[in-house]
Amino acid sequence: MPEISDNIALRCTDIHRYLGQGEGRVHVLRGVSFEAKRGEVYAIVGPSGCGKSTLLYLLGLLDRPDSGEIWINGHLMSNSVDEARTAARGEHIGFVFQFHFLMLEFTALENVMMPMRKLGKLTPAQMVDRAKMLLNDVGLGEKTHRLATQLSGGEQQRVAIARALANQPSIILADEPTGNLDVKNSALVFDLMTRLAKESGQAIILVTHNPEIAGRCDSVRPMRDGLFV
């Protein structure tokens, strides 16, 4: 086991991933190693098809590498059984995607409470209090009882950020989190996500094509042909 610093939220070593079968088999990730410290924001950049999103899905335990190791808070997760991976996702990882994936028939408050209900660590009253606090933090305190369909695109993405932070995860994984937003909302969403995560000491790893967003991160990792360059 490699020595894991308390400050390292996530580490992967020598990750390989193949996709497809037979002659169509593609070596998407070719030995990627990476670590993310708490309170730091990392941008993974590169052309489409270079392996950025594949890596993010592996780090989020949504898929398994063909070889290599993934450590979450000092625990080896790449070889874990599905139940342990699901539990680790719920407790340690928050996701923000390009599309907000809110449940449209539910209110902003109910959407933010969903991960807390699944984790089951808080009382119903505590869940409501935390959801309201997070919606206040993202500037939607007055819209807690609005249905997701009654919110603008930028507001929906802010609800998605509040939801990602609901269980106080140590890692936030974001795949093009501002990809569907205009310049003003992109800056707002990025600022919110990074400020809230830094205040809580969370590691943020985001995939982006936006050079302005990438330039404002603590570290930029360019990727090409399945490797960091």
N, C-alpha and C positions, 0 to 999 in steps of 0.2 A: 504493500500500500504506500503511495507517495505521501510525503509529509503534507498535511493540509493545514494551512494557516486559518485561524479563526476568521480572518478578514476575507477569505476566499469563499464566495457563495456557490460558485459553479466552476468546475474544471473538466475539460475533456482532453484526452490524449490519443493521438494517432487514430482518429476516426476515419474509417472507410465505409462507403455505402455504394452499392450497385443497384441500379434499377433496370427492370426489363429482363427478358429471357433470351437465351440462345444468341444468335448473331446480333440481335437488337440490344444486347446487354450493355449498359453504359456505366462506366466507373465515375459516379457523380462526385463523391468526396474521396480524396486521395491521400489521407493521412493528416487530417486537420487536428491541431492542438490549440487550446485556447483556455484562458481562465478569466473570470470576472470577479472583481472585488466589490464588496458592499459599498454603496454610496457613489459608485462610478457609473457613467453612461458610455456604452460602447456602440459604435455604428459599424455594421458590416455592409460594405458597398461592393459593387461590381456589376458587370453586364448580366442581363437575363440569361438564365440557364447555367450560371457558374456554380450553383450549389448553395446559395445563401439561404433560401427558404427550406431546403432539405436539411441543412444544418440546424436551423431554428427548430424544426419539428423534432429532430433527434434530441436536442438539448431540452425540449419541453416534454420529453418522454412520450411523445405521440407516435413515435416510430422507433425501431431498434437499429443500431448500426450493425454492419456485417462483421466488423472487428473494431477494437478500440474500447476505451473506457470513458464513462461519464459519471462524475462525482457531484452530488448535490449536498451541500453543507457537510462534507466529509464522509458521506455514505455513497458507496458504489451502487449506482442504479442501473447501469447498462445491462447487467445480467439478471436483474431482479424479476420476480414473478409479476404477473399483470396486476394483482391486487396491491402489491407494494408500490408499483409505479403509479397506479391510479391514486393511491393515498398521498404519495409524495407530490403529485400534480396539484391536488386539492389544497394541500397545506403550504407548499413552498413556492409554487409558481403561479403567476398571474399572466394572462394572455391579453394582448390588444392586437386585433387584426385590422386590415385595411377596411373591411366591412364590419360594422359594429356587432352584428349577430345578436341584437337585442331580441327579446321575446316581445313582439309588437303589441300583443293583446294585454300586456302587463304594464303597470306604471313604472316610472323611473325608480321609485323606491323598491318595488318588488323585484325588478331586474337586479339591483345591487345586492339585495338580500339572498338571491339564489345560491351563490357559492357558500354563503354562511350556513344556509339551511342544509346544504349537502354535507358540509364539514361537521355540523352538529355540535359545536363547542360552546355556543352562546345560547342564552335564553331568548325567546321571541322578543322580549322587550329590549334586550341588549342588541339584538340584530337590527331592530328599528332605529335605535339610537345611533349605532355605528353607520348605518346606511344614510341617515339624515346628515350626520357629520361629514361623510365623504361627499355627498351631493352639495353640501355647503362649500366644501373645499374646492370643488370644481365649478362653483358659481351657479349652481342650479337649485339652491335651497328653496326657492319659491316655486319650483316646478316638480317637487317630489311626487305629487299625485297625478301628474300628467301622464297619459299613455305615451308609449314610445312613438306612436304614429303622430302625436301632436308636437313633437320636437323637431327642430331643424337638424340637418346633417351634422353640423358642428356640435350641437347639443347632444345628439345621440352618441357621438364618439366620446364626449366627455362623460356620459353615463357609463360607457364601456370602460373608461379608465377607472372610474369609481368602483365598478364591479371587479376589475382586475386587482384592485387594492383591498378588496373586502376582507380577505382572510389574512391580511398583513403578510403576504408572501415575501420571501427573501430575494426572489428573482422575478423581474418583469421581462417577458419576451414580447416584442412588438414587431409585427410584419407589416411594413408600409403603413404605419398608424395614421399618417397624414395624407395618404395617397389619394383620397377622395375629397379632400378639403381645399378651399381657396387659400390664398397666401395668409390672410389674416387669421383664419381658423387654424391653419397648419401651425403657425407660430404659437397661438394660444394653447393648443393641445400639447405641443412639445414642451412648452414652458411648464404647464400644469403637471404633466407626467414626470418631468425631471425634478421639479421642485418638491413634489410630494414624495417621490422615491428617495431623494437625497435627505429629506427631513427624517425619513424612517430608516435610512441606511440600507436601501435595497439596491441590488445590481440591476441595471437596465441594459438589455441587449436588443438593439433594434436594427432591422433590415430596412434600408431606405435607398431610393434613387435620387433623393433630394439633396444636392450638395450643400445647400445652406443649412439644412437640419444636421447633416453629418458633421459639418464644420463646427457646430456648437457642442458636439459631444466631447467627452474627456479623452476618448481614444477612437481612432478610425482604423478599421482593419479591411483593406482592399482584398477582394477575393477574385481569383481568375482560374478557370478550369479546375475547380475542385480543391484549390489550395489557397491559403493566405499568401500574398506576395508583398 
